[in-house]
C-alpha cells in the first residue's frame, strides 16, 4: 500500500492509522507470497528457438505450417499456399520478407511475413507494409515466443521504416485480438482503422455439374 502523508492537523493521525493497517496487510501478503514461492513447482524447460530468414528449401515446411494452422471463430479459415508458398506471396505484395523460428530439430514452429505494397496514405501513394502469415505451432504457443518474434519484427520495421504497417485480423479471432492487437509491452502498437467486409461464395450446397465440349475440370 502507498499513502501520501502530506497532510496537516487532525487528519494526520487518521492517515497514520491507515498506514499502520496497510503495513500490516502488506506483511500478511508478503508472508503468503513467500509460502507460495517456497512450494515446489514443476519446471518446464524452455524450447530453444532460432530465428532466421526463410529460404526456398523451406517451401514444403511453410506450406505444411500454413495448412495446419486454422483461424477459429464464427468461421474457420485456413489460408493455404499450394502448390508454392513463395509463388503465392506475389499476390500479397511486390516484395516480401519472411522470418521463421526453428526448434533444435529444425522444425519451423513460428512464421511471420512483411509484404511491401503500394497504398494511399492521406491522399499520397506510399510504400506500405502488410504484416501477415503469422503462424505458430500449437505446441509452442507461448507469450514469450510471440514476444521474441515481434521483437525481431520491430527491429526490421525500425531498420526499414515505411509509411504504415497494416494487419488484417478476423473479427472473431480472439486469440490474435487478445495478444498481438492488445498493445502489450514489447509488441508494436496497433491502432484500429476500420472494418473490411469480404464477400464469399457458399459452396456447401450441391451444385449442378458443368458440362461443355472441350472443357475438363479437375482438382489442381
N, CA and C of each residue as an Amber inpcrd file, in Angstrom:
protein
   660
   0.8420000  -1.1870000   0.0000000   0.0000000   0.0000000   0.0000000
   0.8800000   1.2410000   0.0000000   0.4670000   2.2570000  -0.6640000
   1.1860000   3.5210000  -0.7030000   0.1970000   4.6330000  -0.4010000
   0.4380000   5.3990000   0.6550000  -0.4330000   6.5140000   1.0270000
   0.4310000   7.7420000   1.2340000   0.0520000   8.8410000   0.5820000
   0.7790000  10.0870000   0.7680000   0.4550000  10.6650000   2.1410000
   1.4670000  11.0660000   2.8770000   1.2810000  11.5270000   4.2420000
   1.4360000  13.0320000   4.3620000   1.3290000  13.7200000   3.2770000
   1.4880000  15.1720000   3.2890000   0.1610000  15.8280000   3.6710000
  -0.2320000  15.6750000   4.9390000  -1.4670000  16.2500000   5.4520000
  -1.1780000  16.9140000   6.7870000  -2.0120000  17.7990000   7.1820000
  -1.7850000  18.5550000   8.3950000  -2.9680000  18.4020000   9.3340000
  -2.7610000  18.7450000  10.6310000  -3.8320000  18.7890000  11.6070000
  -4.2850000  17.4180000  12.0250000  -5.6030000  17.3340000  12.3440000
  -6.1540000  16.1030000  12.8910000  -6.1460000  14.9730000  11.8730000
  -6.1670000  15.3310000  10.5840000  -6.1900000  14.2810000   9.5570000
  -4.9200000  13.4460000   9.5630000  -3.8350000  14.0290000  10.1320000
  -2.5710000  13.2980000  10.1220000  -2.6750000  12.0160000  10.9230000
  -3.3650000  12.0480000  12.0830000  -3.4920000  10.8490000  12.9010000
  -4.3030000   9.7830000  12.1780000  -5.3530000  10.2090000  11.4310000
  -6.1510000   9.2530000  10.6740000  -5.3160000   8.5830000   9.5900000
  -4.5030000   9.3970000   8.9250000  -3.6430000   8.8280000   7.8750000
  -2.6430000   7.8580000   8.4710000  -2.0920000   8.2220000   9.6400000
  -1.1500000   7.3270000  10.2920000  -1.7830000   6.0040000  10.6430000
  -3.0560000   6.0330000  11.0740000  -3.7640000   4.7990000  11.3840000
  -3.9420000   3.9400000  10.1270000  -4.2910000   4.5900000   8.9960000
  -4.4430000   3.8590000   7.7410000  -3.1230000   3.2490000   7.2870000
  -2.0280000   3.9730000   7.4940000  -0.7120000   3.4630000   7.1140000
  -0.3750000   2.2140000   7.9050000  -0.6760000   2.2230000   9.2190000
  -0.3880000   1.0520000  10.0390000  -1.2060000  -0.1540000   9.5820000
  -2.4780000   0.0950000   9.2010000  -3.3120000  -1.0020000   8.7050000
  -2.7460000  -1.5810000   7.4190000  -2.3370000  -0.6780000   6.5080000
  -1.7830000  -1.1340000   5.2210000  -0.4740000  -1.8680000   5.4200000
   0.3660000  -1.4010000   6.3440000   1.6270000  -2.0870000   6.6040000
   1.3740000  -3.5010000   7.0970000   0.3680000  -3.6560000   7.9690000
   0.0380000  -4.9840000   8.4680000  -0.4690000  -5.8770000   7.3440000
  -1.3080000  -5.3060000   6.4790000  -1.8250000  -6.0820000   5.3460000
  -0.7030000  -6.4830000   4.4030000   0.2400000  -5.5660000   4.1670000
   1.3790000  -5.8860000   3.3000000   2.2160000  -7.0020000   3.9040000
   2.3740000  -6.9980000   5.2330000   3.1770000  -8.0400000   5.8890000
   2.5200000  -9.4000000   5.7260000   1.1820000  -9.4620000   5.8750000
   0.4780000 -10.7250000   5.6900000   0.6060000 -11.2020000   4.2580000
   0.4400000 -10.2670000   3.2850000   0.5610000 -10.6240000   1.8770000
   1.9540000 -11.1260000   1.5580000   2.9610000 -10.4970000   2.1200000
   4.3450000 -10.9090000   1.8720000   4.6010000 -12.3190000   2.3930000
   4.0160000 -12.6440000   3.5730000   4.1990000 -13.9900000   4.1090000
   3.5380000 -15.0300000   3.2100000   2.3500000 -14.6830000   2.6610000
   1.6840000 -15.6080000   1.7520000   2.5040000 -15.8190000   0.4920000
   3.0830000 -14.7410000  -0.0340000   3.9050000 -14.8500000  -1.2400000
   5.1120000 -15.7370000  -0.9910000   5.7490000 -15.5630000   0.1710000
   6.9150000 -16.3690000   0.4840000   6.5420000 -17.8360000   0.5970000
   5.3820000 -18.1380000   1.2360000   4.9750000 -19.5300000   1.3540000
   4.7070000 -20.1420000  -0.0180000   4.0750000 -19.3610000  -0.9030000
   3.7790000 -19.8820000  -2.2470000   5.0360000 -20.1280000  -3.0450000
   6.0090000 -19.2480000  -2.9260000   7.2440000 -19.4100000  -3.6970000
   8.1000000 -20.5340000  -3.1490000   7.9150000 -20.8860000  -1.8710000
   8.6950000 -21.9800000  -1.2910000   8.1590000 -23.3370000  -1.7120000
   6.9020000 -23.3700000  -2.2140000   6.3340000 -24.6310000  -2.6720000
   7.0580000 -25.0980000  -3.9270000   7.2070000 -26.3910000  -4.0660000
   7.8760000 -26.9230000  -5.2310000   6.9530000 -26.8340000  -6.4310000
   7.3960000 -26.1660000  -7.4780000   6.6310000 -26.0110000  -8.7010000
   7.3150000 -26.7700000  -9.8300000   6.5430000 -27.3840000 -10.6910000
   7.1600000 -28.0990000 -11.8200000   7.8830000 -27.1330000 -12.7360000
   9.0500000 -27.4850000 -13.1400000   9.8550000 -26.6400000 -14.0190000
   9.7500000 -27.1510000 -15.4470000   9.3810000 -26.2340000 -16.3260000
   9.2610000 -26.5860000 -17.7400000  10.4670000 -26.0210000 -18.4870000
  11.1500000 -26.8840000 -19.1770000  12.3170000 -26.4600000 -19.9220000
  11.8760000 -25.6920000 -21.1580000  12.3830000 -24.4760000 -21.3140000
  12.0060000 -23.6400000 -22.4440000  12.7190000 -24.1180000 -23.7100000
  11.9230000 -24.2990000 -24.7530000  12.4930000 -24.7700000 -26.0050000
  13.3750000 -23.6850000 -26.6160000  14.4730000 -24.1030000 -27.2110000
  15.3840000 -23.1710000 -27.8610000  14.9360000 -22.9700000 -29.2990000
  14.5930000 -21.7320000 -29.6310000  14.1190000 -21.3980000 -30.9700000
  15.1030000 -20.4370000 -31.6110000  15.5070000 -20.7440000 -32.8370000
  16.4570000 -19.9150000 -33.5810000  15.7150000 -19.2680000 -34.7450000
  15.8100000 -17.9340000 -34.8470000  15.1210000 -17.1860000 -35.9030000
  16.0860000 -16.8990000 -37.0580000  15.5480000 -16.9530000 -38.2780000
  16.3450000 -16.6740000 -39.4740000  15.3980000 -16.4350000 -40.6410000
  15.9140000 -15.8400000 -41.7350000  15.0550000 -15.6560000 -42.9250000
  14.7010000 -17.0030000 -43.5430000  13.5400000 -17.0840000 -44.1730000
  13.1430000 -18.3230000 -44.8520000  13.9200000 -18.4430000 -46.1510000
  14.0510000 -19.6630000 -46.6380000  14.7420000 -19.9350000 -47.8960000
  13.8520000 -20.8130000 -48.7750000  14.2520000 -20.9750000 -50.0260000
  13.4760000 -21.7960000 -50.9580000  13.3650000 -23.2320000 -50.4730000
  14.3440000 -23.6920000 -49.7040000  14.3080000 -25.0620000 -49.1970000
  13.2090000 -25.2650000 -48.1580000  12.6430000 -24.1790000 -47.6380000
  11.6020000 -24.2730000 -46.6070000  10.1960000 -24.3790000 -47.2010000
  10.0590000 -24.4050000 -48.5110000   8.7560000 -24.2850000 -49.1390000
   7.7630000 -25.3180000 -48.6140000   8.1220000 -26.5790000 -48.6040000
   7.2000000 -27.6300000 -48.1640000   6.8300000 -27.4550000 -46.6920000
   7.7940000 -27.1300000 -45.8460000   7.5260000 -26.9480000 -44.4160000
   6.6300000 -25.7380000 -44.1770000   6.8110000 -24.6800000 -44.9540000
   5.9700000 -23.4850000 -44.8120000   4.5380000 -23.7780000 -45.2240000
   4.3630000 -24.5040000 -46.3220000   3.0100000 -24.8420000 -46.7630000
   2.3200000 -25.7420000 -45.7510000   3.0860000 -26.6260000 -45.1390000
   2.5100000 -27.5190000 -44.1310000   2.0920000 -26.7360000 -42.8830000
   2.9150000 -25.7810000 -42.4640000   2.5800000 -24.9600000 -41.2990000
   1.3390000 -24.1180000 -41.5620000   1.2130000 -23.5590000 -42.7650000
   0.0450000 -22.7710000 -43.1160000  -1.2190000 -23.6270000 -43.1130000
  -1.1190000 -24.8480000 -43.6200000  -2.2930000 -25.7220000 -43.7140000
  -2.7400000 -26.2140000 -42.3440000  -1.8080000 -26.4390000 -41.4440000
  -2.1380000 -26.9990000 -40.1360000  -2.7010000 -25.9610000 -39.1700000
  -2.4980000 -24.6780000 -39.4410000  -2.9730000 -23.6310000 -38.5430000
  -4.2740000 -23.0540000 -39.0860000  -5.3490000 -23.3060000 -38.3840000
  -6.6730000 -22.8460000 -38.7770000  -7.0990000 -21.7020000 -37.8710000
  -7.5530000 -20.6090000 -38.4610000  -8.0640000 -19.4770000 -37.6930000
  -9.4950000 -19.7830000 -37.2760000  -9.7160000 -19.8850000 -35.9570000
 -11.0300000 -20.2200000 -35.4400000 -11.8600000 -18.9560000 -35.2300000
 -13.1660000 -19.1430000 -35.1590000 -14.0800000 -18.0210000 -34.9350000
 -15.4580000 -18.3870000 -35.4370000 -16.2250000 -17.3620000 -35.8500000
 -17.5330000 -17.6300000 -36.4240000 -17.4240000 -18.5310000 -37.6310000
 -16.3290000 -18.4090000 -38.3530000 -15.9870000 -19.3160000 -39.4430000
 -14.5460000 -19.7640000 -39.2310000 -14.2210000 -20.9340000 -39.7050000
 -12.8520000 -21.4460000 -39.6190000 -12.1830000 -21.2570000 -40.9750000
 -11.0270000 -20.6060000 -40.9630000 -10.3500000 -20.2710000 -42.2120000
  -8.9280000 -20.8210000 -42.1700000  -8.5450000 -21.4610000 -43.2400000
  -7.1810000 -21.9400000 -43.4060000  -6.6460000 -21.3740000 -44.7080000
  -5.6400000 -20.5280000 -44.6070000  -5.0500000 -19.9110000 -45.7880000
  -3.9050000 -20.7880000 -46.2960000  -4.1160000 -21.4080000 -47.4330000
  -3.1250000 -22.3320000 -47.9930000  -2.1950000 -21.6000000 -48.9690000
  -1.0770000 -22.2020000 -49.2650000  -0.1150000 -21.6370000 -50.2070000
   0.3110000 -22.6990000 -51.2210000  -0.6630000 -23.4530000 -51.6750000
  -0.3690000 -24.5290000 -52.6210000  -0.4190000 -24.0050000 -54.0520000
   0.4170000 -24.4880000 -54.9320000   1.4440000 -25.5080000 -54.7080000
   2.8010000 -24.9290000 -54.3190000   2.8850000 -23.5980000 -54.1400000
   4.1610000 -22.9720000 -53.8100000   3.9160000 -21.8050000 -52.8620000
   4.5690000 -21.8210000 -51.7160000   4.4090000 -20.7260000 -50.7650000
   4.9050000 -19.4140000 -51.3580000   6.0620000 -19.4400000 -51.9800000
   6.6800000 -18.2150000 -52.4790000   5.9460000 -17.6560000 -53.6930000
   5.4220000 -18.5310000 -54.5600000   4.6680000 -18.0470000 -55.7170000
   3.3880000 -17.3530000 -55.2700000   2.7500000 -17.8680000 -54.2190000
   1.5190000 -17.2590000 -53.7260000   1.7740000 -15.9300000 -53.0280000
   2.9860000 -15.7060000 -52.5440000   3.3020000 -14.4480000 -51.8590000
   3.1650000 -13.2470000 -52.7880000   3.3300000 -13.4630000 -54.0920000
   3.2460000 -12.3520000 -55.0410000   1.8670000 -11.7040000 -55.0310000
   0.8530000 -12.4310000 -54.5700000  -0.4980000 -11.8780000 -54.5220000
  -0.6050000 -10.8280000 -53.4140000   0.1740000 -10.9680000 -52.3540000
   0.0440000 -10.1030000 -51.1840000   0.9710000  -8.8890000 -51.2250000
   1.9720000  -8.9010000 -52.0670000   2.8580000  -7.7490000 -52.1390000
   3.9230000  -7.9190000 -53.1980000   4.5040000  -6.7690000 -53.5830000
   5.5370000  -6.7950000 -54.6160000   6.8330000  -7.3960000 -54.0920000
   7.0780000  -7.2600000 -52.8000000   8.2750000  -7.8220000 -52.1710000
   7.8710000  -8.3630000 -50.8160000   8.5900000  -9.3520000 -50.3340000
   8.2420000  -9.9760000 -49.0610000   9.5090000 -10.2990000 -48.2810000
   9.4180000 -10.1470000 -46.9720000  10.4760000 -10.5700000 -46.0660000
   9.8380000 -11.4580000 -45.0060000  10.1680000 -12.7410000 -45.0380000
   9.5970000 -13.7130000 -44.1130000  10.6720000 -14.2240000 -43.1700000
  10.2950000 -14.3720000 -41.9240000  11.1950000 -14.8940000 -40.8910000
  10.5730000 -16.1380000 -40.2740000  11.4220000 -17.1010000 -39.9880000
  10.9780000 -18.3490000 -39.3720000  11.7070000 -18.5440000 -38.0490000
  11.0860000 -19.3440000 -37.1850000  11.7210000 -19.7590000 -35.9540000
  11.7410000 -21.2690000 -35.9050000  12.9020000 -21.8670000 -35.7420000
  13.0390000 -23.3260000 -35.7760000  13.4860000 -23.8610000 -34.4230000
  12.9840000 -25.0550000 -34.0730000  13.4330000 -25.7000000 -32.8500000
  14.7430000 -26.4320000 -33.1010000  15.2250000 -27.1460000 -32.0980000
  16.5290000 -27.8060000 -32.2100000  16.5330000 -28.9040000 -33.2630000
  15.3440000 -29.4190000 -33.6130000  15.2640000 -30.4590000 -34.6400000
  15.1520000 -29.8780000 -36.0390000  15.0940000 -28.5460000 -36.1340000
  14.9890000 -27.8980000 -37.4360000  13.5740000 -27.6990000 -37.9190000
  12.5810000 -28.0070000 -37.0890000  11.1850000 -27.8270000 -37.4800000
  10.7810000 -26.3620000 -37.3460000  10.0660000 -25.8410000 -38.3380000
   9.5780000 -24.4650000 -38.2880000   8.3640000 -24.4120000 -37.3670000
   8.4640000 -23.6380000 -36.2890000   7.3790000 -23.5720000 -35.3070000
   6.7120000 -22.1990000 -35.2750000   7.3110000 -21.2050000 -35.9210000
   6.6970000 -19.8760000 -35.9800000   7.1130000 -19.2080000 -37.2820000
   6.1830000 -18.4700000 -37.8650000   6.4230000 -17.7960000 -39.1390000
   5.7470000 -16.4390000 -39.1210000   6.3920000 -15.4680000 -39.7260000
   5.8040000 -14.1450000 -39.8690000   6.3660000 -13.4710000 -41.1040000
   5.5310000 -12.6670000 -41.7830000   5.9670000 -12.0320000 -43.0280000
   5.5700000 -10.5610000 -43.0480000   6.3730000  -9.7810000 -43.7600000
   6.0770000  -8.3640000 -44.0030000   6.1370000  -8.1350000 -45.5020000
   4.9810000  -7.8380000 -46.0840000   4.8780000  -7.6220000 -47.5180000
   4.9100000  -6.1310000 -47.8250000   5.5750000  -5.7740000 -48.9040000
   5.6020000  -4.3840000 -49.3630000   4.5510000  -4.2160000 -50.4510000
   3.6680000  -3.2430000 -50.2740000   2.6380000  -2.9950000 -51.2790000
   2.3110000  -1.5040000 -51.3200000   2.0200000  -0.9810000 -52.4980000
   1.6580000   0.4420000 -52.6060000   0.2470000   0.6770000 -52.0720000
   0.0650000   1.8050000 -51.4030000  -1.2540000   2.1740000 -50.8780000
  -1.2990000   3.6760000 -50.6750000  -2.4910000   4.2210000 -50.6910000
  -2.6690000   5.6520000 -50.4730000  -2.7970000   5.9370000 -48.9750000
  -1.9300000   6.8070000 -48.4850000  -1.9500000   7.2270000 -47.0850000
  -2.1230000   8.7420000 -47.0700000  -3.2520000   9.2040000 -46.5510000
  -3.5610000  10.6440000 -46.5200000  -3.5050000  11.2550000 -47.9230000
  -4.0010000  10.4970000 -48.8870000  -4.0790000  11.0010000 -50.2520000
  -2.8100000  10.8770000 -51.0630000  -1.7590000  10.2890000 -50.5020000
  -0.4900000  10.1360000 -51.2160000  -0.1700000   8.6650000 -51.3990000
   0.3010000   8.3050000 -52.5730000   0.6970000   6.9350000 -52.8530000
   2.0310000   6.6510000 -52.1740000   2.0430000   5.6880000 -51.2930000
   3.2450000   5.3850000 -50.4990000   3.5110000   3.8860000 -50.5160000
   4.7190000   3.5380000 -50.1100000   5.0910000   2.1410000 -49.9260000
   4.7470000   1.7570000 -48.4920000   3.8500000   0.7990000 -48.3360000
   3.4040000   0.3990000 -47.0110000   3.7600000  -1.0640000 -46.7510000
   3.6660000  -1.4580000 -45.5110000   3.9180000  -2.8380000 -45.1300000
   2.6250000  -3.5440000 -44.7640000   2.5220000  -4.7890000 -45.1530000
   1.3610000  -5.6080000 -44.8020000   1.8760000  -6.7880000 -43.9920000
   1.5430000  -6.8050000 -42.7090000   2.0080000  -7.8600000 -41.8060000
   1.0160000  -9.0140000 -41.8510000   1.4850000 -10.1790000 -42.2590000
   0.5750000 -11.3060000 -42.4440000   1.3250000 -12.6150000 -42.2540000
   0.5790000 -13.7050000 -42.4510000   1.1200000 -15.0680000 -42.3760000
   1.7320000 -15.3760000 -41.0150000   1.2090000 -14.7640000 -39.9440000
   1.6910000 -15.1150000 -38.6130000   1.1220000 -16.4750000 -38.2400000
   1.9850000 -17.4510000 -38.1090000   1.5710000 -18.8040000 -37.7570000
   2.5000000 -19.3320000 -36.6660000   1.8940000 -19.9470000 -35.6520000
   2.6600000 -20.5200000 -34.5460000   2.1710000 -21.9390000 -34.3220000
   3.0920000 -22.8680000 -34.2690000   2.7560000 -24.2530000 -33.9820000
   2.0630000 -24.3430000 -32.6280000   1.0040000 -25.1580000 -32.5360000
   0.2080000 -25.2290000 -31.3150000   1.0410000 -25.6090000 -30.0920000
   2.0480000 -26.4210000 -30.2770000   2.8670000 -26.8620000 -29.1520000
   3.7950000 -25.7660000 -28.6430000   3.9040000 -24.6540000 -29.3720000
   4.8330000 -23.5900000 -28.9810000   4.1250000 -22.2460000 -28.8200000
   2.8320000 -22.2620000 -28.5970000   2.0890000 -21.0100000 -28.4780000
   2.2090000 -20.4470000 -27.0670000   3.3150000 -19.7770000 -26.8210000
   3.5300000 -19.1000000 -25.5480000   3.7490000 -17.6230000 -25.8110000
   3.4210000 -16.8240000 -24.8250000   3.5950000 -15.3860000 -24.9810000
   5.0350000 -14.9930000 -25.2240000   5.9820000 -15.7620000 -24.6380000
   7.3930000 -15.4190000 -24.7770000   7.8660000 -15.6010000 -26.2070000
   7.4550000 -16.6890000 -26.8550000   7.8740000 -16.9270000 -28.2370000
   7.2910000 -15.8570000 -29.1540000   6.0430000 -15.5030000 -28.9350000
   5.4240000 -14.4540000 -29.7390000   6.1260000 -13.1230000 -29.5150000
   6.5060000 -12.8480000 -28.2740000   7.2340000 -11.6160000 -27.9610000
   8.5750000 -11.5770000 -28.6860000   9.2890000 -12.6970000 -28.7020000
  10.5870000 -12.7480000 -29.3830000  10.4230000 -12.5060000 -30.8780000
   9.3840000 -13.1120000 -31.4580000   9.1500000 -12.9260000 -32.8860000
   8.8260000 -11.4840000 -33.2210000   7.9970000 -10.8520000 -32.4060000
   7.6310000  -9.4640000 -32.6750000   8.7770000  -8.5060000 -32.3610000
   9.6690000  -8.9070000 -31.4860000  10.8440000  -8.0700000 -31.2390000
  11.7130000  -7.9900000 -32.4920000  11.8780000  -9.1220000 -33.1650000
  12.6350000  -9.1380000 -34.4180000  11.8970000  -8.3250000 -35.4810000
  10.5780000  -8.4530000 -35.5170000   9.7900000  -7.6730000 -36.4740000
   9.9470000  -6.1810000 -36.2250000   9.9010000  -5.7850000 -34.9610000
  10.0600000  -4.3660000 -34.6320000  11.4240000  -3.8460000 -35.0540000
  12.4430000  -4.6670000 -34.9090000  13.7910000  -4.2620000 -35.3280000
  13.8460000  -4.0730000 -36.8370000  13.1990000  -4.9650000 -37.5960000
  13.1800000  -4.8430000 -39.0460000  12.3810000  -3.6150000 -39.4780000
  11.2770000  -3.3370000 -38.7860000  10.4660000  -2.1660000 -39.1150000
  11.2320000  -0.8810000 -38.8380000  12.0380000  -0.8760000 -37.7800000
  12.8340000   0.3100000 -37.4660000  13.9700000   0.4840000 -38.4660000
  14.5300000  -0.6300000 -38.9440000  15.6280000  -0.5540000 -39.9040000
  15.1490000  -0.1360000 -41.2850000  13.9000000  -0.4640000 -41.6230000
  13.3360000  -0.1140000 -42.9280000  11.9370000   0.4640000 -42.7270000
  11.8290000   1.6960000 -42.2510000  10.5160000   2.2780000 -41.9680000
   9.7320000   2.5500000 -43.2430000   8.4280000   2.3000000 -43.1710000
   7.5210000   2.5740000 -44.2770000   6.4460000   3.5560000 -43.8100000
   5.6120000   3.9950000 -44.7350000   4.5810000   4.9790000 -44.3870000
   3.6260000   4.4280000 -43.3460000   3.3510000   3.1260000 -43.4010000
   2.4530000   2.4870000 -42.4380000   2.6230000   0.9820000 -42.5570000
   2.3150000   0.2790000 -41.4770000   2.2930000  -1.1770000 -41.4700000
   0.8900000  -1.6040000 -41.0240000   0.2560000  -2.4300000 -41.8330000
  -1.1520000  -2.7710000 -41.6330000  -1.3050000  -4.2730000 -41.4430000
  -2.2470000  -4.6450000 -40.5870000  -2.5790000  -6.0460000 -40.3510000
  -4.0800000  -6.2310000 -40.4700000  -4.5040000  -7.3140000 -41.0890000
  -5.9210000  -7.6780000 -41.1570000  -6.1670000  -8.8130000 -40.1680000
  -7.1270000  -8.6180000 -39.2580000  -7.4440000  -9.6240000 -38.2380000
  -8.9340000  -9.9230000 -38.2990000  -9.2850000 -11.1910000 -38.3500000
 -10.6900000 -11.5690000 -38.3570000 -11.3650000 -11.0800000 -37.0770000
 -12.5900000 -10.6310000 -37.2010000 -13.3050000 -10.0700000 -36.0620000
 -13.4600000 -11.0830000 -34.9280000 -13.6090000 -12.3720000 -35.2590000
 -13.7960000 -13.4010000 -34.2520000 -12.4970000 -14.0760000 -33.8310000
 -11.3730000 -13.5900000 -34.3200000 -10.0890000 -14.1900000 -33.9620000
  -9.6530000 -13.6450000 -32.6020000 -10.2510000 -14.1860000 -31.5490000
  -9.9850000 -13.6800000 -30.2000000  -8.5430000 -13.9090000 -29.7780000
  -7.9130000 -14.9740000 -30.2810000  -6.5210000 -15.2450000 -29.9120000
  -5.6130000 -14.1140000 -30.3660000  -5.7930000 -13.6420000 -31.6090000
  -4.9690000 -12.5480000 -32.1160000  -5.3320000 -11.2220000 -31.4610000
  -6.6290000 -10.9940000 -31.2460000  -7.0590000  -9.7280000 -30.6560000
  -6.5810000  -9.5850000 -29.2150000  -6.4350000 -10.6940000 -28.5130000
  -6.0130000 -10.6390000 -27.1130000  -4.5060000 -10.7120000 -26.9400000
  -3.7690000 -10.8660000 -28.0320000  -2.3040000 -10.9520000 -27.9310000
  -1.6420000  -9.8510000 -28.7570000  -1.5420000 -10.0340000 -30.0600000
  -0.7890000  -9.0740000 -30.8720000  -1.4960000  -7.7350000 -30.9850000
  -2.8310000  -7.7300000 -30.8870000  -3.5740000  -6.4740000 -31.0360000
  -3.9650000  -5.8650000 -29.6950000  -3.4400000  -6.3980000 -28.6040000
  -3.7960000  -5.9060000 -27.2700000  -2.8360000  -4.8310000 -26.7650000
  -1.8750000  -4.4190000 -27.6270000  -0.9070000  -3.3700000 -27.2670000
  -0.1640000  -3.6960000 -25.9730000   0.3390000  -4.9210000 -25.9120000
   1.1240000  -5.3360000 -24.7570000   2.5480000  -4.8000000 -24.8780000
   3.2490000  -4.6690000 -23.7530000   4.6340000  -4.1770000 -23.8060000
   5.5060000  -5.0850000 -24.6710000   6.3430000  -4.4700000 -25.4930000
   7.2570000  -5.2190000 -26.3400000   6.6930000  -5.5970000 -27.6900000
   5.4050000  -5.3390000 -27.9280000   4.7670000  -5.6590000 -29.2020000
   4.3640000  -4.3560000 -29.8830000   4.6160000  -4.2180000 -31.1840000
   4.2460000  -2.9710000 -31.8730000   2.7990000  -2.5800000 -31.6000000
   2.5610000  -1.2920000 -31.4480000   1.2370000  -0.7970000 -31.0970000
   0.2990000  -0.8390000 -32.2980000  -0.8940000  -1.3540000 -32.0760000
  -1.9140000  -1.4290000 -33.1120000  -2.9790000  -0.3590000 -32.8720000
  -3.3890000   0.2910000 -33.9440000  -4.4620000   1.2850000 -33.8910000
  -5.5780000   0.8460000 -34.8290000  -6.7830000   0.5650000 -34.3230000
  -7.8790000   0.1410000 -35.2010000  -8.1920000   1.2180000 -36.2460000
  -8.3050000   0.8040000 -37.5020000  -8.5890000   1.7350000 -38.6030000
  -9.9720000   1.5420000 -39.1970000 -10.5890000   0.4140000 -38.9910000
 -11.9010000   0.1820000 -39.5600000 -12.1550000  -1.2900000 -39.7850000
 -13.2810000  -1.5690000 -40.4130000 -13.6970000  -2.9470000 -40.6700000
 -13.8080000  -3.1690000 -42.1660000 -13.3350000  -4.3250000 -42.6020000
 -13.3780000  -4.6990000 -44.0130000 -14.3530000  -5.8520000 -44.1840000
 -15.3070000  -5.7000000 -45.0790000 -16.2740000  -6.7560000 -45.3590000
 -15.8270000  -7.5080000 -46.6140000 -15.7430000  -8.8210000 -46.4960000
 -15.2850000  -9.6500000 -47.6040000 -16.4200000 -10.5560000 -48.0720000
 -16.8830000 -10.4240000 -49.3090000 -17.9330000 -11.3230000 -49.8070000
 -17.3720000 -12.7210000 -50.0520000 -18.1840000 -13.7240000 -49.7980000
 -17.7660000 -15.1100000 -50.0190000 -18.8270000 -15.8210000 -50.8450000
 -18.4280000 -16.9170000 -51.4580000 -19.3340000 -17.7390000 -52.2480000
 -19.5510000 -19.0460000 -51.4970000 -20.7600000 -19.3100000 -51.0010000
 -21.0040000 -20.5680000 -50.2770000 -20.9230000 -21.7650000 -51.2130000
 -20.1890000 -22.7760000 -50.7820000 -20.0110000 -23.9780000 -51.5940000
 -20.5340000 -25.2180000 -50.8840000 -21.3610000 -25.0250000 -49.8460000
 -21.8530000 -26.1580000 -49.0740000 -22.9890000 -26.8920000 -49.7770000
 -23.7810000 -26.1560000 -50.5440000 -24.9080000 -26.7750000 -51.2240000
 -24.4390000 -27.4840000 -52.4920000 -25.0540000 -28.5870000 -52.8390000
 -24.6640000 -29.2930000 -54.0780000 -24.9530000 -28.4350000 -55.3020000
 -24.0350000 -28.4710000 -56.2240000 -24.1750000 -27.6890000 -57.4430000
 -24.3020000 -28.6150000 -58.6520000 -25.0080000 -28.1200000 -59.6520000
 -25.1360000 -28.8940000 -60.8860000 -23.8050000 -28.9150000 -61.6090000
 -23.4400000 -30.0790000 -62.0840000 -22.1650000 -30.2310000 -62.7670000
 -22.1410000 -29.4050000 -64.0460000 -20.9670000 -28.8830000 -64.3650000
 -20.7880000 -28.0750000 -65.5680000 -20.3320000 -28.9860000 -66.7080000
 -21.0140000 -28.8930000 -67.8190000 -20.6380000 -29.6770000 -68.9810000
 -20.4500000 -28.7400000 -70.1640000 -19.3600000 -28.9140000 -70.8540000
 -19.0960000 -28.1210000 -72.0390000 -18.1280000 -28.8890000 -72.9270000
 -18.3550000 -28.8170000 -74.1930000 -17.4780000 -29.5180000 -75.1300000
 -16.0560000 -28.9720000 -75.0310000 -15.1240000 -29.8800000 -74.8730000
 -13.7250000 -29.4740000 -74.8280000 -13.2600000 -28.9240000 -73.4980000
 -14.1260000 -28.9600000 -72.4550000 -13.7640000 -28.4080000 -71.1480000
 -13.6680000 -29.5360000 -70.1350000 -12.5470000 -29.6040000 -69.4540000
 -12.3370000 -30.6030000 -68.4180000 -12.0000000 -29.9210000 -67.1050000
 -12.7130000 -30.2790000 -66.0480000 -12.4680000 -29.7000000 -64.7150000
 -11.9240000 -30.7950000 -63.8110000 -10.8070000 -30.4990000 -63.1460000
 -10.1860000 -31.4800000 -62.2490000  -9.4860000 -30.7290000 -61.1100000
  -9.2350000 -31.3890000 -60.0030000  -8.5160000 -30.7420000 -58.8850000
  -7.1270000 -30.2920000 -59.3210000  -6.6770000 -29.1900000 -58.7600000
  -5.3470000 -28.6750000 -59.0970000  -4.2660000 -29.5780000 -58.5280000
